[in-house]
Amino acid sequence: METYQRVKDNIMILTKPSASFIIGMASVLATIPAFSFSQTVQGWIAPAEVVEKLSKSQPQYNYYEEKVPVYTLPDLLLPAEGKRIVNAEAWNLTRRQEILELFRENVYGRVPETPYNMIFRISGIDNNALEGAATRKEVDIEISSEGLSLTIRLNLFVPNDATEGVPAFLLINNRGTEQADPSRKIKNEFWPAEEIISRGYAAAVFQNSDVDPDNFDDFRNGIHGILDRGERKGDSWGTIAAWAWGASRCMDYLVTDSDIDPARVAVIGHSRGGKTALWAAAEDQRFAMAVSNESGCGGAALARRKFGETVEVINKAFPHWFCRNYIQWGNNEDSMPVDMHMLLALIAPRAVYVTSASEDLWADPRGSYLSLYHSLPVFRLFDSNTELDKRMPPLNTPVSSGNTAYHVRDGVHNLLLKDWNWIMDFADRVLKQ
């Protein structure tokens, strides 16, 4: 009689092996590629050929796990003053607000309190969109202050077979309009509106450039040019904070639309859009779920690992994304009062999904997963059963627990239908039930 025991890493251990079993298994294992077997046993590891290629082409950056420095993360549950946080009520009353302020002060910046007016205009409706499966609405969100204005165009598809308000995905599109073409003359996996509708969700999208241009213009254009007053300070908001603010203005509209269930709206973004989605959900608790697709440095990835893109590098390349105070943490990550596990924790108890791609080492897949893992003490304040293995899951194998989820997909830096389907599988559980 041969008996088996399943252990946490999903390996089946034979406790009373027979000689015939051992011979048979040897034959089977000989046919399995070493990479596949390694991925199954250990979880995901960076492909050696990708590591070597990147290290040769970009020797100034670290792509080797063995070169990641020893680091200590800030304690999520230990306030600057006071007793250790032991329950959800104390987290919400004290520590959450403290961490939110630390991110405003040191990373993304603070939204100005400038008064503004906002008007919604439905500029177009197509009741027979997507071959009759959806109604398309073109919504213009006009923001104005002291004679200056801009318009955010929100494109929204709603399932025609819905009998009540539906959950929705709001995509922050940081790519060209052709990547999320509302006319659907150009279809792209980056925003698979047809598939989103078929799964019973509304599909909404806006261009981040409608809110603020993605270039360093000394913060004179876009929403900065409208709402900024006086001299900029070290904690004045950067462009990521502006885009996140724009996502909240889209949410302002969605809560007024009877076709949408405002309690079940997910905000999703890729790369810089993924950074934005996390900060939008941290600042605006109306978002029920945040999806950060390959957001890397300044997003989901732990800064203290100094793997791939670093704080110093991102500030030099994109000086407009963050507040000026963030610059001081370049090559000084260990002194930062925050790290990105704290950003993910700000979303608790709402849902968060973090993704990576196997060849996108610039965005540090392992650091992104560890960030989620180290955010769990806060999620457990709300759901004590939330637990993930510290080891990364195998390639193309989504894992989730409670309101947290992660996957690392094969391939390069992109947002694909494969990602969307796994994300919607998770949303089916946390938004529909």
C-alpha positions in Angstrom: 0.0 0.0 0.0 1.5 3.4 -1.1 0.4 6.5 0.8 1.0 10.1 0.0 1.1 13.4 2.0 0.4 16.8 0.4 2.7 19.5 1.7 2.4 23.3 1.4 4.4 23.6 -1.8 2.1 21.1 -3.6 4.7 18.4 -3.8 3.4 14.9 -3.3 5.7 12.9 -0.9 5.7 9.1 -1.1 6.0 7.8 2.4 6.3 4.1 1.5 7.8 4.0 -2.0 8.1 0.7 -3.8 10.9 -0.2 -6.2 8.6 -0.2 -9.1 7.3 3.3 -8.2 10.8 4.7 -8.0 11.8 3.3 -11.4 8.6 4.6 -12.9 9.0 8.1 -11.5 12.6 8.3 -12.7 11.3 7.6 -16.2 8.6 10.3 -15.9 11.0 12.9 -14.5 13.4 12.3 -17.3 10.8 13.6 -19.7 10.1 16.8 -17.8 12.1 19.9 -18.8 14.3 21.1 -15.9 12.8 24.6 -16.1 9.3 23.3 -15.7 10.2 21.0 -12.8 12.1 23.8 -11.1 9.1 26.1 -11.4 6.8 23.5 -9.9 9.0 22.7 -7.0 10.3 26.1 -6.1 7.7 28.5 -7.5 8.7 31.1 -10.0 12.4 32.0 -10.4 13.8 34.5 -12.9 14.8 32.8 -16.1 18.6 32.6 -16.1 18.9 33.6 -19.7 16.9 36.8 -19.0 19.0 37.7 -16.0 22.2 37.3 -18.0 20.9 39.2 -21.0 19.7 42.1 -18.9 22.9 42.1 -16.7 25.1 42.4 -19.8 23.0 45.1 -21.5 22.4 47.1 -18.3 25.3 46.3 -15.9 24.6 49.4 -13.8 21.4 47.7 -12.5 21.0 44.7 -10.3 19.2 41.6 -11.7 20.7 39.0 -9.4 18.8 37.8 -6.3 22.1 37.1 -4.5 23.0 40.8 -4.8 19.8 42.1 -3.1 20.9 43.8 0.1 19.8 42.8 3.5 16.9 45.1 4.5 14.4 45.6 7.3 10.9 46.8 6.3 9.0 49.3 8.4 6.6 47.7 10.8 3.0 48.0 9.5 1.4 47.7 12.9 3.7 49.9 15.0 2.7 53.5 15.0 5.2 56.3 15.5 3.6 56.8 18.9 1.3 54.6 20.9 0.7 50.8 21.3 1.0 48.2 18.6 -2.1 47.8 16.4 -4.0 44.6 17.2 -7.4 45.1 15.6 -9.1 46.6 12.5 -10.6 49.5 14.5 -7.3 50.7 15.7 -5.8 50.4 12.2 -8.5 52.6 10.7 -8.4 55.2 13.5 -4.7 55.7 13.7 -2.1 53.8 11.7 -3.8 53.9 8.4 -4.0 57.6 8.4 -0.5 57.9 9.6 0.8 55.8 6.7 -1.3 57.7 4.2 0.2 60.9 5.4 3.7 59.4 5.0 3.1 58.5 1.4 1.7 62.0 0.7 4.7 63.6 2.3 7.4 61.3 0.9 6.3 59.7 -2.4 3.2 60.9 -4.3 2.5 64.4 -2.9 -0.5 66.1 -1.5 -3.6 67.2 -3.6 -4.2 70.9 -3.2 -7.4 72.1 -1.5 -8.2 74.5 -4.4 -12.0 74.7 -5.0 -13.2 73.6 -8.4 -16.4 73.0 -10.3 -17.3 69.7 -11.9 -19.9 69.1 -14.6 -20.9 65.7 -16.2 -22.1 65.7 -19.8 -23.3 62.7 -21.8 -22.0 63.5 -25.2 -23.0 60.3 -26.9 -24.9 57.1 -26.4 -25.0 53.9 -28.5 -27.5 51.4 -27.3 -26.4 48.8 -29.8 -22.6 48.8 -29.1 -20.4 45.7 -29.3 -22.9 44.0 -31.7 -25.8 44.6 -29.4 -24.2 43.3 -26.2 -23.7 46.7 -24.6 -24.6 50.3 -24.4 -21.8 52.7 -24.9 -21.8 56.1 -23.1 -19.4 58.9 -23.8 -19.1 61.0 -20.7 -17.3 64.4 -20.5 -16.2 65.3 -17.0 -15.4 69.1 -17.1 -13.2 70.4 -14.3 -12.9 74.2 -13.9 -11.4 76.7 -11.5 -11.0 80.5 -11.9 -11.6 80.6 -15.6 -9.4 77.6 -16.5 -10.8 74.1 -17.4 -10.1 70.7 -18.8 -12.2 67.7 -19.8 -11.7 64.1 -18.9 -13.4 61.8 -21.5 -14.8 58.7 -19.8 -15.9 55.9 -22.2 -18.2 53.4 -20.6 -19.7 50.1 -21.9 -22.5 48.6 -19.9 -24.0 45.1 -20.5 -27.4 45.3 -22.1 -28.6 42.1 -20.4 -28.1 43.5 -16.9 -31.2 43.9 -14.7 -29.5 45.9 -12.0 -26.3 47.9 -11.4 -23.3 45.9 -12.4 -19.7 45.8 -11.1 -17.2 47.8 -13.2 -13.5 47.9 -14.2 -12.1 51.4 -14.6 -8.9 51.3 -16.7 -6.4 54.1 -16.4 -5.0 54.1 -19.9 -1.4 55.3 -20.0 -1.0 54.2 -23.6 -2.3 55.6 -26.9 -6.0 55.8 -27.5 -5.7 52.9 -30.0 -4.9 50.6 -27.1 -8.4 51.3 -25.7 -10.3 52.4 -28.8 -14.0 53.0 -27.7 -15.1 52.7 -31.3 -13.8 49.1 -31.3 -12.5 49.5 -34.8 -9.2 48.7 -33.3 -9.4 45.9 -30.7 -6.6 45.3 -28.3 -6.0 42.9 -25.4 -5.0 45.9 -23.3 -8.6 46.8 -22.9 -10.7 43.7 -24.0 -14.1 45.4 -23.7 -16.0 42.6 -25.3 -14.6 40.0 -22.9 -15.2 42.3 -19.9 -18.9 42.8 -20.9 -19.3 39.0 -21.5 -18.2 38.4 -18.0 -21.0 40.7 -16.6 -18.9 43.8 -15.9 -19.0 47.3 -17.1 -15.9 48.4 -19.0 -14.8 52.0 -18.3 -11.6 53.8 -19.5 -10.1 57.2 -19.5 -6.8 58.6 -20.9 -4.4 59.7 -18.2 -3.2 62.5 -20.5 -6.7 64.1 -20.3 -5.9 64.8 -16.7 -2.2 65.6 -16.9 0.5 65.3 -19.6 3.1 62.6 -19.1 6.1 64.8 -19.4 8.1 67.2 -17.2 6.5 70.6 -18.0 7.3 72.1 -14.6 3.7 71.3 -13.7 2.3 74.2 -15.8 -0.2 72.2 -17.9 -3.1 69.8 -17.2 -4.7 69.7 -13.8 -1.6 71.1 -12.1 -2.0 74.3 -14.2 -5.6 74.6 -13.0 -5.4 73.7 -9.3 -1.9 74.6 -8.2 -1.6 77.9 -6.4 1.6 79.6 -5.2 5.1 78.1 -5.0 5.4 74.3 -5.2 6.5 72.6 -2.0 8.4 69.4 -1.3 5.1 67.5 -0.9 3.2 69.1 -3.7 1.5 66.5 -5.8 3.2 64.9 -8.7 1.6 63.5 -11.9 0.8 60.0 -10.6 -1.2 61.7 -7.8 -2.9 63.8 -10.5 -3.8 60.8 -12.5 -5.2 59.1 -9.4 -7.2 62.2 -8.7 -8.6 61.9 -12.2 -9.6 58.3 -11.5 -11.6 59.6 -8.5 -13.4 62.1 -10.7 -14.4 59.2 -13.0 -15.7 57.5 -9.8 -17.6 60.6 -9.0 -19.5 60.0 -12.2 -19.9 56.3 -11.8 -21.6 56.6 -8.5 -24.3 58.7 -10.2 -25.0 56.1 -13.0 -27.8 53.7 -12.1 -26.3 51.1 -14.5 -23.3 50.8 -12.2 -23.1 49.4 -8.7 -20.9 52.0 -7.0 -19.9 49.6 -4.3 -18.3 47.2 -6.8 -15.9 49.3 -8.9 -12.3 48.1 -9.5 -9.6 50.5 -10.7 -6.9 48.9 -12.8 -3.7 50.1 -14.4 -0.6 48.9 -16.2 3.0 50.0 -15.4 2.8 53.7 -14.4 -1.0 53.2 -14.6 -0.6 50.4 -12.0 1.2 52.7 -9.7 -1.7 55.1 -10.2 -4.3 52.5 -9.5 -2.7 51.6 -6.2 -2.5 55.2 -5.1 -6.0 56.0 -6.3 -7.4 53.1 -4.2 -5.3 54.2 -1.2 -6.6 57.7 -1.3 -10.2 56.9 -2.4 -11.9 54.1 -0.4 -14.8 54.0 -2.7 -12.8 51.7 -5.0 -13.7 48.2 -4.0 -10.6 46.7 -5.7 -7.3 47.8 -7.1 -5.3 46.0 -9.8 -1.7 46.8 -10.2 -0.3 45.2 -13.4 3.5 45.2 -13.5 3.8 48.5 -11.6 7.4 48.0 -10.3 9.3 50.8 -8.6 7.0 53.4 -7.0 4.2 50.9 -7.3 4.0 47.4 -5.9 7.7 46.5 -5.8 9.7 46.8 -2.5 12.1 49.7 -2.8 14.6 48.4 -0.3 15.4 45.4 -2.6 17.1 47.8 -5.1 16.4 45.3 -7.9 15.9 46.5 -11.4 14.5 50.1 -11.4 15.4 52.0 -8.2 14.2 55.2 -6.5 17.1 57.1 -7.8 16.7 55.9 -11.4 12.9 56.5 -11.6 13.3 60.1 -10.2 15.9 60.9 -12.8 13.9 59.4 -15.7 10.4 60.7 -14.6 10.9 63.7 -12.3 7.3 64.7 -12.6 5.7 61.5 -11.4 6.4 62.0 -7.7 6.7 64.8 -5.2 10.1 66.5 -4.8 10.6 64.9 -1.4 10.8 61.5 -3.0 14.2 62.4 -4.5 15.9 62.3 -1.1 15.3 58.5 -0.9 17.4 57.7 -3.9 20.3 55.4 -2.8 18.8 55.9 0.7 15.9 53.5 0.6 16.6 52.0 4.0 15.9 55.4 5.6 12.5 55.8 3.9 9.7 55.9 6.5 7.6 53.7 4.1 8.0 50.9 1.7 5.4 49.5 -0.8 3.9 46.8 1.4 2.5 49.7 3.3 0.9 51.1 0.1 -0.8 47.7 -0.5 -1.9 47.6 3.2 -3.7 50.9 2.8 -6.2 49.1 0.5 -7.3 46.6 3.1 -9.9 45.3 3.7 -10.8 46.0 0.1 -9.4 43.7 -2.7 -6.0 44.0 -4.3 -4.5 42.1 -7.2 -0.8 42.4 -8.0 0.7 41.0 -11.2 4.1 40.5 -12.8 5.6 39.2 -16.0 8.5 36.7 -16.1 10.7 38.7 -18.5 9.9 42.1 -16.9 12.7 42.0 -14.3 12.9 45.8 -14.4 9.6 45.8 -12.4 10.9 43.2 -9.9 8.4 40.4 -9.9 9.7 38.9 -6.7 9.8 42.3 -4.9 6.2 42.8 -6.0 5.1 39.5 -4.6 7.0 40.0 -1.3 5.3 43.4 -1.0 1.9 41.7 -1.1 3.1 39.0 1.3 4.3 41.6 3.8 1.0 43.5 3.6 -0.9 40.5 4.9 -0.7 41.4 8.7 -3.1 44.3 7.9 -5.4 42.2 5.8 -5.5 39.6 8.6 -6.9 42.3 11.0 -10.1 42.1 8.9 -9.9 38.4 7.8 -7.7 36.2 10.0 -7.7 33.4 7.4 -5.8 35.5 4.8 -2.5 33.7 4.1 -0.1 33.3 1.2 3.1 31.2 1.0 6.2 33.3 1.2 7.5 31.5 -1.8 6.3 32.8 -5.1 3.7 30.7 -7.0 4.8 28.9 -10.2 4.6 30.6 -13.6 1.0 31.2 -14.9 -0.5 30.0 -11.6 -2.6 32.7 -9.9 -2.8 32.5 -6.1 -5.3 34.3 -3.8 -6.4 34.4 -0.2 -9.1 36.5 1.2 -9.0 39.8 -0.6 -5.5 39.4 -2.0 -4.2 37.9 -5.2 -1.1 37.6 -7.4 0.2 36.0 -10.5 3.4 36.1 -12.6 2.7 35.5 -16.3 5.1 34.4 -19.0 6.3 37.1 -21.3 7.1 40.7 -21.4 5.8 44.0 -19.9 2.2 44.3 -21.1 -1.4 43.9 -20.1 -2.9 40.9 -21.9 -6.2 39.0 -22.1 -4.6 36.2 -20.1 -4.0 38.7 -17.3 -7.6 40.1 -17.5 -9.1 36.6 -17.4 -7.3 35.8 -14.2 -8.1 39.2 -12.7 -11.8 38.7 -13.6 -11.8 35.2 -12.1 -10.7 36.8 -8.8 -13.2 39.6 -9.2 -16.0 37.0 -9.7 -15.3 35.9 -6.1 -14.6 39.3 -4.3 -17.0 41.6 -6.3 -19.9 39.3 -7.2 -20.4 37.3 -4.1 
